[in-house]
């Protein structure tokens, strides 16, 4: 990832938050186009909320912008996300939200995988979405229609794998995916993963930096 692009693009998520420094763990990024690159041949006018784990009314919200085809997102999902869940989500202190941010450099897989995951969410629930998302990261080297169908069918949620495959290929949930990406672009997101704690981007992706941001937000909400 280009350091100049990263340093220029990682700004505060909402008004009032200041600019932040480059992350300690390299993410995936570069030139980011406006939503639309993923195609919308059979997109439906569907509205889905951000999938989340933890209490809906948790005092702190942690959002993560992800690209299912991004190697840095896979590493983050394997190494850091479990710590967030164990330390804060499971005890009920944090609501952990997912936001789609497929990068054009990873097209078409980034877009089809995001649509597949949203199809699972729509067909089942958020728990199934996150189980499917974990499976997508684990099988990142083999993303594609057949993988989506197989992984969805293996879920213990009664999801139709063929339907998920068709929704992925047809970009059925493009409006949902693109809305997330547009929200991120408008806020200055240019790389994945990007972590947001109560509206402010975390400047580094290591566990200690994220933990410090969560603790600061908890103190402010107390």
Beta strands, then each sheet from edge to edge (+ up, - down):
strand 1: 28-29
strand 2: 52-53
strand 3: 60-66
strand 4: 94-100
strand 5: 191-192
strand 6: 194-197
strand 7: 200-201
sheet 1: 1+ 5-
sheet 2: 2+ 4- 3- 6+ 7-
end
